[in-house]
Amino acid sequence: MRLDAGTAALLTLPPLAWAGNAVAARLLVGDVPPVALSLARWVIAFALLLPFAWRGVIRHRAAFARHWRILLLIGPLGVGAYNTLQYLALQTSTPMATSLIASSSPVFILALGAVVFSERARPAQWLGAALSVSAVASSTIRCRSSAEACSAASLCGGLRAVMSRTAVRSSRSRANAARFRCPR
């Protein structure tokens, strides 16, 4: 697989969206309760994605019907709870701090996978986790010399975070796709 300039540019969009989400949520502290903000975020996302996804949902409705219990569980617990807890944290913390904690999630994903599912992580997944931890570490370095050095450290940390999330998620996605395939 080759990484071209267009794909590399697209890979910057998720971290920008995550960072923008944290900053926007911090701006709304005190005006919108965290649960309402989380619900509004997912209602808007649903409305924006539905025109692109509805055909696939209808085509795979048998798989959705077969797995409705797990979908009902992982929706609110996995996505809803994560965002709600992030928005709660933003009431007393900065977007930078919550984003740094979130970028360490690949390490926790690998650890939980090993403990709960006895799943062995592959080298690419460990590499992604190591890159994520190095992004957190490099982003927390205090920049005393100049604004340029601080910007360079932040850019380096951001690039590592993109690479780590891509490595861990692509490995995890292939493993999950092998276990659960939608009918065609």
N, C-alpha and C positions, 0 to 999 in steps of 0.2 A: 504494500500500500504506500503510495506516494503522497506527500503533503504538499499541495500547491498553494500559491499565494491566496487564492480565493477561499480555500478551506481554512487556511491559517487565519484569515480575516474573520471568517464566520465563527471560529473558535473563541474569538474575543467577546462575542455577544453574550454568552451565558454568564461569564464573570461580571460583565458590565451590568447585566440585568440583576444579578444577585446583589451587587454593590448598590445599585440604584434602589432596589427593594429595601435594603437596610436604611439607606439615607432617607427615603420617602417615609418609611414607617417611623423613623425617629422624629421627623418633622411633624407627624400627626399625633405624637404622644400628648395625651391630655385632651385631645379633641375627639378621637375615635378609639373606643375600647379595643384591645387586642383581638378578642374573638370576632368582633364585628369586622375588623380590618382583614383578618384571615378569611372570613366568609366572603367579604366583598372581593378580595383578590381572586379567589377561586371561582366565583360567579362570573367575574369579568373574563378570566382565562377560559372558562367553559364557553362563554358566548363568542369569544374571539376564535377559538379552535373548532367549534362545532361545524361551521361551514366546510372546513377541510377534512374533518374526521367522520362525519355522520355516515358516509357510504361504507367506510371500514367497520364502523360499529354495527351497522345493519348486516353487513356481510358476515361478521363474526359473532352475531347475536347468540348463536348456540354455545359458543365458548364462554361468553359473558353469563349466560343463564346457568351453565354448568359450574362456574366458579364465582357465583354471586356472593357467597358468604365471605370468601377471602377478600374479594374486592371491597365489600362493605366494611371489612375490618381494616384493611391497609389504607383505605382512603382517609378516614378520619384520624387514625392513629399515626400513619406514616407521614402523610402530607399535611393534614390539618393541624395535628398536634405540633409538628415541627415548626410551622409558621407561627402558630399561636404562641408557642414558647419563645420563639425568637422575638416576636413583638412585645411580649412581656419583659424579656431581658432588655429590650431597647428603652424601656421606661427608666431604667437606672444605669444603663451602660451606653457606650458609644457605638456607632455603626462599625468602626474599625475593630473594636474588641469583639463584637459578636461575629463579625466576618472572619476574624482570625480563628475563633473557636470553631466556626462552621467549616473552615478549610482543613481542620484536623480530622474531619469525619471519616476520611478513608481509613485511617488507622483503627478507628472504632468499628467500622464496617468489617474489616478483616478480622479483628479480635472477636466480635460477636459471631461472625460466620464460623470461626474455628470452635468457639465454645458451644454455641447453640446447635449448629448443624454439622459439626465435625468436618468442616470443609477445609481442605488444604489450599492455601493461597499459592498462586503461581508467581514466578519471578517478576513478571510484568506488573502484577498487583503490588508486590512488595516495593518495586521501584516507584510506582505511583504514590504509595503511602510515604516512602522516604522523601520524595519530591515535595509532597504536601507538608510534611513536617519541616523540611528545609525552607519552604515558603513562609511558614509561620515564624520560624526562627529568624529568617532574614528580614521579615517585616517588622519585627520587634526590636531590631537593633536601633539604638539611639543615634541619630545623625547629628553630630556636633560640628562637623567641618563646614558644610555648605548645603544649600538647598538642592544643588545639582546632585550631590552624593546621595541625599535622602531620596530624591526622585528616582535615581538609578537603582537604589536598593528596593524601592517599592515596585518599580517596573520588573526587576529581576524576580522578586517574590511573586508578583502577579503572573508572570510567565510560568514559573514553576507550578503555581496553583492550577493553571490551565492544563499543563502537561500531566499533572498528577491526577486530576479529575478525569481526564480523557483516558489515561492508562487504566485506572481502576474501574471506571464505568464500562469501558469497552470490553474488558475481560469479564466483568460481572454480567454484562448484557449477553455475551455469547454463551455463558454458562446457563443463564436463565432461559434464553431462547431454545437451548437444547432440551431443557426440561419441559417447557410449555410452548406448544406450537398451535397457533390458531388454524382452524380448518380453512382450506382455500376454496 
